[in-house]
Amino acid sequence: MANAAAARRGSSSMMATVATPGAASVKRLTSPEEELLKNTDVFIFDCDGVIWRGDSLIDKVPSVLEKLRAMGKRMFFVTNNSTKSRKGYKSKFSSLGLDVQDEEIFSSSFAAAAYLEQKNFKATGKKVYVIGEVGIGEELDLIGVPHIGGPADKGKTIELTPGYALEIDHDVGAVVVGFDRHFNYHKIQYAQLAINENGAEFIATNMDAVTHLTDAQEWAGAGSMVGCIKGCTGKEPTLVGKPSPLMIDYIVYKYKIPKDKICMVGDRLDTDILFGKDNGLKTVLTLSGVTSEEKLLGAANKIHPDFFVSSIADFFP
């Protein structure tokens, strides 16, 4: 894997600044103290591809986080993965030997619940139909919003016999779609009916095309599930995960942190880096996840981070 990663980065990684035809100059972080650390008070880290791959920590991550804390930097961990709640992610951090506080974790399952709470969805008396795993339901439970579907609809099938119609709960007022490894036709049809016939709001935790579920390869992400529901409803979802501003707005409001003192660190151009740039944050792309150096420096790429690194170990060379 190390050899493959090195090959992916390519020889151009030795240059501090790289310009490609039709693309802006992209700068490798070479003097982290001067270029980044001294002017940044808060780091927002993506998790998959930055802190870990699957269930494996990326090399030197614990020491980097420890050094940042020793410098008085505040950290938040923001993930588009909706399979776990904040409580579930706290357990994952702990299992990997990382001391991270509950309030430092922001998952897209939490973002979905926070969005519904801001809308005062509970007061409508409606329910949420969930396409996703336990994380979404656990976060909805914390705000007292009733929900159906999710893991309970695993393995459900539809028999397309003459005259058959799928009955749905007409109290469903929102459909939340996240990553679901047990995605099936029953869930597709239920969501389609709830959105098209009930008028339920269509909410997506994220639109990630692929994700790191294991450290061996990339896997189809929640974007594939969301795309399916978009296809059968003709509707665009309300996006609550990155690059939506919902999570950064929450952090800035709650902790009173100026945006020019915040740096977003992630491995995806179209979510992490776009999220940072759209919200006025510094941005660092790490090549330890899904984005190759070839893609970053290619003329077709229009999203340019302030800096890029091989991994966050480059913060302390």
Disulfide bonds with the S-S distance in Angstrom:
none
